[in-house]
Amino acid sequence: SYGPTQASSVSAAPGRTATITCEGNNIGTKVVNWYQHKSGQAPVLVIYDDSERPSGIPERFSGSNSANTATLTISRVEAGDEADYYCQVSYTRGDLVIFGGGTKLVVL
Amino acid sequence: QVQLVQSGTEVAKPGASVKVSCKASGNTFSGYYIHWVRQAPGQGLEWMGRISPDSGDTHPAQYFQDRVTLTRDTSIHTAYLEVRSLRFDDTALYFCARDQGANNFDLWGQGTLVTVSS
């Protein structure tokens, strides 16, 4: 796979903070978006343009992107946050969109 | 209500073709690229390509460019994904998604399950 790298799973207890990373060479120079995906449902955009939050997404979700790592941080984790999270990198030529492999967030 | 509504479940044989539709309601068609993304069982999200509903210009992913055709019918606000020469590993849930700008997808269809089975 030539896309960005994500850990297969991350766990966090309710009320704690979950950190999900997306690694790639100089990914900090690219635009990164994040999606929450629950089985059988359509994905939901939770962060775009590295750190912007769409309307309706709680402030508990935040993003950053620098050097070789983009990060999605979920504060005060809730049971309903349990899902797969995908980073997505945008390009201007070739394949315009590449997804990371996804990280399963397990709420303990 | 702004939404993308996709066609129903498809079952097809290896070597056949399938065409999935994505109908936009409200002001969700003109001015926004439509992308296609799929998820095979147990796998992650995979980008397949995009189409401009306004111009009809397409940009398929390199992996799919020989087997995928993206089209649209502006009169009925509908985008189409056709996959030819189907293989067993094309079995997946196929999504269309609206690009709100710079390749990020703020609105998704409900998904269409395509099963390739002999």
Chai-1 contact restraints between the chains, C-beta under 6 A:
chainA,res_idxA,chainB,res_idxB,connection_type,confidence,min_distance_angstrom,max_distance_angstrom,comment,restraint_id
A,V31,B,A102,contact,1.0,0.0,6.0,A-B,restraint_1
A,N33,B,N104,contact,1.0,0.0,6.0,A-B,restraint_2
A,A42,B,W108,contact,1.0,0.0,6.0,A-B,restraint_3
A,P43,B,W108,contact,1.0,0.0,6.0,A-B,restraint_4
A,L45,B,D106,contact,1.0,0.0,6.0,A-B,restraint_5
A,Y48,B,N104,contact,1.0,0.0,6.0,A-B,restraint_6
A,Y86,B,L45,contact,1.0,0.0,6.0,A-B,restraint_7
A,S90,B,N103,contact,1.0,0.0,6.0,A-B,restraint_8
A,D95,B,A61,contact,1.0,0.0,6.0,A-B,restraint_9
A,D95,B,Q62,contact,1.0,0.0,6.0,A-B,restraint_10
A,L96,B,H59,contact,1.0,0.0,6.0,A-B,restraint_11
A,L96,B,N103,contact,1.0,0.0,6.0,A-B,restraint_12
A,V97,B,W47,contact,1.0,0.0,6.0,A-B,restraint_13
A,V97,B,N103,contact,1.0,0.0,6.0,A-B,restraint_14
A,F99,B,L45,contact,1.0,0.0,6.0,A-B,restraint_15
A,G101,B,G44,contact,1.0,0.0,6.0,A-B,restraint_16
A,G102,B,G44,contact,1.0,0.0,6.0,A-B,restraint_17
